[in-house]
Amino acid sequence: MKKLVHILFISFLPFISSAQSLPDQWTISTDGHRMITGGIPATGLYDSASIRSIYLNFSQANYWQLLTQNYQTHTDLLATMQVDGLTYD
């Protein structure tokens, strides 16, 4: 069973900067829209110029029910993730 997930990392930046400490070489841009690592704006998965399709594949047909049931207990549900033709466990 595949589930398409689009990550909009930009919307999470304010939460990252206020919820946890970043390494010294990482900063948030002055406009709050980009993460800068080592003085160089991040590219790759979190490149603000591209939107990536990320597919989560669950072996259980009732994965959504399991995810909602396990939300309060923080029980993980195993899946594989596909990004740019690569599959990750």
C-alpha positions as CSV (number, residue, x, y, z in Angstrom):
1,M,0.0,0.0,0.0
2,K,1.6,3.3,-1.0
3,K,0.9,6.7,0.5
4,L,2.2,9.9,-1.2
5,V,3.7,12.4,1.2
6,H,4.8,15.9,0.2
7,I,7.2,17.5,2.7
8,L,7.0,21.2,3.0
9,F,10.0,21.7,5.2
10,I,9.8,25.5,5.1
11,S,6.7,25.5,7.3
12,F,8.6,23.5,10.0
13,L,11.6,25.8,10.3
14,P,10.1,28.0,13.1
15,F,9.3,24.9,15.1
16,I,12.8,23.5,14.7
17,S,14.5,26.7,15.7
18,S,12.3,27.2,18.8
19,A,11.9,23.5,19.9
20,Q,15.5,22.4,19.8
21,S,19.0,23.6,19.6
22,L,20.7,23.5,16.2
23,P,24.4,22.7,15.8
24,D,26.6,25.8,15.9
25,Q,27.3,25.7,12.1
26,W,23.5,25.6,11.3
27,T,21.4,28.7,11.3
28,I,17.9,29.8,10.0
29,S,17.9,32.5,7.4
30,T,16.8,36.0,8.5
31,D,13.5,35.5,6.7
32,G,13.0,32.2,8.5
33,H,12.5,30.3,5.2
34,R,15.8,28.4,4.8
35,M,18.2,26.4,6.8
36,I,21.8,27.4,6.3
37,T,24.6,24.8,7.1
38,G,28.1,26.0,7.4
39,G,27.3,29.3,5.8
40,I,25.9,27.5,2.7
41,P,22.1,27.3,2.0
42,A,20.9,23.7,2.1
43,T,20.2,21.8,-1.1
44,G,19.2,18.2,-1.8
45,L,16.1,16.9,0.0
46,Y,15.4,20.3,1.6
47,D,16.1,22.4,-1.5
48,S,13.4,25.2,-1.5
49,A,13.5,25.3,-5.3
50,S,12.1,21.8,-5.7
51,I,9.2,19.7,-4.5
52,R,9.9,16.1,-4.0
53,S,7.5,13.2,-4.0
54,I,8.1,10.8,-1.2
55,Y,6.3,7.5,-1.1
56,L,5.8,5.6,2.1
57,N,5.0,1.9,1.6
58,F,3.4,0.0,4.4
59,S,3.0,-3.8,4.3
60,Q,-0.2,-3.7,6.3
61,A,-3.4,-2.9,4.3
62,N,-4.9,-1.1,7.3
63,Y,-1.8,1.1,7.9
64,W,-3.9,4.2,8.4
65,Q,-5.9,2.6,11.2
66,L,-2.7,1.4,12.8
67,L,-1.1,4.8,12.6
68,T,-4.0,6.5,14.3
69,Q,-4.3,3.8,17.0
70,N,-0.6,4.0,17.8
71,Y,-0.4,7.8,17.8
72,Q,-0.9,8.2,21.6
73,T,1.6,5.5,22.5
74,H,4.2,6.6,20.0
75,T,4.4,3.1,18.6
76,D,6.3,3.0,15.3
77,L,4.9,1.3,12.2
78,L,7.6,0.0,9.8
79,A,7.6,1.2,6.3
80,T,9.9,1.7,3.3
81,M,10.4,5.2,1.8
82,Q,11.0,5.9,-1.8
83,V,12.7,9.2,-2.8
84,D,14.1,9.9,-6.3
85,G,14.0,6.2,-7.3
86,L,15.9,5.1,-4.1
87,T,14.3,2.9,-1.5
88,Y,15.1,3.3,2.2
89,D,14.0,0.9,5.0
